[in-house]
Amino acid sequence: MLIAYTTRLEFDELDTKTVMSDRKAAVVTGSSSGIGLGIAESFASNGMNVVLSGIEDASEVEPIRARLETQYSVSVIYVRSDLTVAAGARHLIKAAQDAFGRIDVLVNNAGIQHVSPVEDFPDEKWELILSLNLSAAFYTCKAALPMMKQQGWGRVINIASAHALVASPMKAAYVAAKHGVLGFTKTLALEVAEQGITVNAICPGYVWTPLVEKQIPETAAARGMTSDQVINDVILSSHPNKAFVTIEQVAALTQFLCSDSAESITGSALPVDGGWTAH
Ligand code: NAD
């Protein structure tokens, strides 16, 4: 089932046939790639139905969607939706409800980065990063909470960053948005604490994904360094263990937060950062 909506496109296909299932249903934003895809795969491998989300054409994501569905015998849909606008976030949640009749887990993971000193930071990049990395989580949660409350159970997991806890130069919008995500996480956790819903933020250090790959040349240009210098002297110098975090490590913590054993963990910032924020 493919459902598409962006600010630039009308609905190009809308199939609202609901899959009734006892399986839990998880929405993972930004799951056509990187960390989000790893989390989506972990959910599917644990028997959950999954909503993949991204801005890529459905045809690009179809091989991934079909593989997850076949490999793990669960239902997987892809919703193409621009989450920098509130309407896109609302559309994603409605499409998930229409498809599965339930939303048990919401992972706010979609995010982008731009590296530049504040004086040169393009206004439109600031707005875009705040919209996607912060406001989208507000709009998806606002839309999904009524269903979680009705179910009396829910898990909201916001993929923040070590940059929700500490800052780095040249990343003003990203750091501001991620600190904001943490504040939002704590506030929402308090609001829904008596309703069986937990809300947490995972704060990864550097994970090797397209997002990090893209910022290496940007950082190299901004700091007058080579790419190797950026990897060793900027990125891995932040991690006392000198290793990238893996997608699987972030996915495993996300999976644990969805378990009953984690029901007392809420309003927390959980670093997975090789020791970075212990500095
Ligand atoms: P990625 O670039 O691999 O994937 C980004 C995803 O976001 C894609 O699925 C893309 O379709 C989606 N996306 C982009 N623009 C969108 C838009 N306008 N509307 C909806 N979706 C959009 O990124 P990643 O490295 O896997 O990062 C995922 C999350 O993890 C981000 O929030 C990022 O800030 C956070 N994070 C990443 C790292 C890291 O080192 N990679 C570290 C800490 C936190």
Residues whose N, C-alpha, C, O or C-beta is under 5 A from the ligand:
A	BS01	NAD	G30 S31 S32 S33 G34 I35 G36 S53 G54 I55 E56 S81 D82 L83 T84 N109 A110 G111 I159 A160 S161 A162 P204 G205 Y206 V207 T209 P210 L211 V212
